[in-house]
Amino acid sequence: MKRSLPTWVWIGLGVAVVLLGLILPSRGPDLDSGSTYSRKPAGYGAWYAYMEQRGTPVQRWQRPLSALETLQEPITLIRIFPDLRSADWGETRPWVEAGHRLILLGLRAPVADVPFRTEQDTSKGPVLIQTRRRHRLVESEFIRLGEGDLAVVWQPYGAGQAGRGESGLVAAVTPHIAANAYQDAPGNFAFLADLATEFGRPVWVDEYLHGHRDAEEKETLPLTSPWAYLWQSPVSLLLIQSAVLGLALIWGFNHWRGRLITLRAPPVDNTITQIESLAGLLARAGSTDFVLHLVGQAEQRQLQRHLGLGRDLLAPERLLELWQASGRPRQPLERLLVRTTDPRRIPPNELQQWLRDWQRIRHQLQAPADLKQ
């Protein structure tokens, strides 16, 4: 008997479907994190509105970094992205040294032995920091926010060419210093606003980093195939999850009662097959006379063999005399032998009764002698 799969197998299958549905569609970091268009907790939509309310609106940069060279007026550009590599600002070094300012939020840094949640005192009020990552200062760097030589916000190459902090790079280990999640911490919004407007320059936020393109940039983008578009859209997530779930269900339904057992074909008994075929043919032809003659002779031989009279068929009268001499009644056997010696076509019910009578005769032969009287 087949057994069903254990419960733990079904639980493991369900967990695998969930994990595959969550892991397979992942194709990189969330581009909305740090975007001024985003209302998510990691977005900067609230800080963007805060800057507009205080009269220092932020512009959105939606072109590649290489296009920064076309700007003549010094600006402050903010780039916000989780886990930025230090190489991400190397290509802007000539632009920064020309007098512009670059603020990087989310630069990589190791975990330090400090509390996860701290409040840093600044001139704009306490700034809430929720990370243990810190940058350890080296020579020619100075801290803007942190503890001792462990910096949350710092300037990597010191005073720069135009005086202390007037030009150069400002970096932070956390990309969420003024994210939407910190609207109840006013010091965070004010601290980043002070960094951005420190020298009264126009403030830009890099939205190209988050997948946003201006009209001119969109015209220069190469055309993508419909398949590439679907892969980048949420539809691909639904398709992948549906495919994983469908394969799991197909596998489950095919194994819900355990391993498949191949059934062996029963051996063919040619004798029984031939007898059944002949019986079916005779029944369709209505040849009851042939059955009476053939079966009657076989039953008479069996009766004679039991009485020790040999295999040669005896005359009905002789057989009846010997049968009666053995102390058995004459009439039942006589009715059977009449049908055998003079076979005629009879209805099926009479044929069945005739066969039952022969069976009764065989039982009498097997009964003890004291029961025959």
Buried (B, 14 or more C-beta within 10 A) or exposed (E): EEEEBEEEEEEEBEEEBEEBBEEBBEEEEBBBBBBBBBEBEBBBBBBBBBBEEEEBEBEBBBBEBEBBEEBEEBBBBBBBBBEBEEEBBEEBEEBBBBBBBBBBBBBBBEEBEBEEEBEBEBEBBBBBBBBBBBBBBEEEBBBBBBBEEBBBBBBBEEBBEEEEBBBBBBBBBBBBBBBBBBBEBBBBBBBBBEBBBBEEBBBBBBBBBBEBBBEEBEEEEEEEEEEEEEBEEEEBBEBBBEEBBEEBEEEBEEBEEEEEEEEEEEEEEEEEEEEEEEEEEBEEEEBBBEBBBBBBEEBBBBBBEEBEBEEEBBEBEEBBEBBBEEEBEEEBBBEBBEBBEEBEEBEEEEBEEBBEBBEEBEEEEEEEEEEEE
